[in-house]
Amino acid sequence: MAQWSRQSITEFDKSCFILLVSFYFTMIFFISQ
């Protein structure tokens, strides 16, 4: 049970992290121009 919830949380965090990082770099790209 704990392993399943930890795995699902890890997948959720990974997708959120990728989305956040792409948004962050997009903002930096537009600001630097």
N, C-alpha and C positions, 0 to 999 in steps of 0.2 A: 504493500500500500504506500509506504513512505517512498519507496524507490519509484513507483509510478508517478506520484505527485511531483517528486523532484525532477523527473525526466520531462514532464509536461511543462513545468515552470521554466526549465532550462530552455526548451524549445521556444516558449513564449518570450523569454528574455532575449534570446538570440534574434528573433524576428524584430522585436522592438529596438534592440541595439543597432541592428543594420539600418532600420528606418531612421533612427535618430542620427546616426553617423552620416548617412547620405544627406539628410536635411541640413546637418551642421556644415558639411563641406560645401553644399550648394549655397548656403548663406555666406560663407567665407568667400566663395568664388565671386558672388555678385557684389559683395562689399569691397573686395580688393580691386574690382574694376571701377 
